[in-house]
Amino acid sequence: MRAVLQELPPGFLATVAVALGLAFGSFLNVVIHRLPRGENLAHPPSRCPACGAPIRAHQNLPVLGWLLLRGRAACCGVRISPRYPLVEAIGGLAGWAAFDATLRVAPATDAAFVACFAAILALCLGLVALVFIDLEFMILPDELTLGGAALGLATAPLRHYTWTESLVGALVGFLVVYLPFDLLYRKLRGHPGMGLGDAKLLLLAGAWFGWPGALFALLAGAVQGTAVTLAVLAVRGRIDEPEAVREERAQALAELAELEGEAQKALAAELAADPLAEEPGEGLARARVPFGPFLALASLEYLFFGEELLGGYLALLGAGS
């Protein structure tokens, strides 16, 4: 039994969980900004993205700091993106949701409860980071996908899964994307239908939730992704590639033009293997839509509502038979 935690008011524990989520949500902004750029996450300390001045501790308070500064940097007055308080607020929500999910897992001891909460919070924050990174750069860093999968495997018994269920789920999640959408599609069309990062993200879902969770993430992600894509197309009439992707491609092509000899050949071969190095074609079929955010969203849906969703689906099957 949780001899200590069970004596504390649930409201107090939930408040602590939200505070932790807010604090880690602030760090999550660092991860989202620095990880895809290959920068160190720990050094230097938080600084203004415009002028590079260090950000003081009281100015870095989650959500409140942005509100007190009225959305502008204290050092140079440049506008601070509302994405920063949004991510921090999502972190706070993730803390509350992770606490609720841990209560449903019902670990037997205080240590198991804390470990389970920490793992679920890390999963939620990692998926949030993947959403924002993929939307901006169309990449899913291995540090988050494979790292999250390793965490799911390590904590499987803590969450009442067996290691076999976790391993099989991870394998199914990876292969269900890699075989048809990467290996086969690449041979037929010359380029992958889905990126390898998507396969690794489903590997993460399988490691956490077994093969049913991996398949749910793929199917629910596909349905939601298709609906959002069609809605954007209906409103805007086109699907735009992220600005960061266009800028990175332009920079790479400019660098290629300046190189000579073997260095130029090496970079040309690297760009030829990168589907993002080529301008997207015309039409919906050739549009580039980041699929990672929808896989991440579906994984979160399974984490918090998986039992209810599967129960409702099985009930429908029973009613129809």
Summary of the structure (lengths in Angstrom):
residues: 321
radius of gyration: 21.7
end to end distance: 42.4
largest distance: 70.8
contacts: 993
relative contact order: 0.09
helix: 74%
strand: 1%
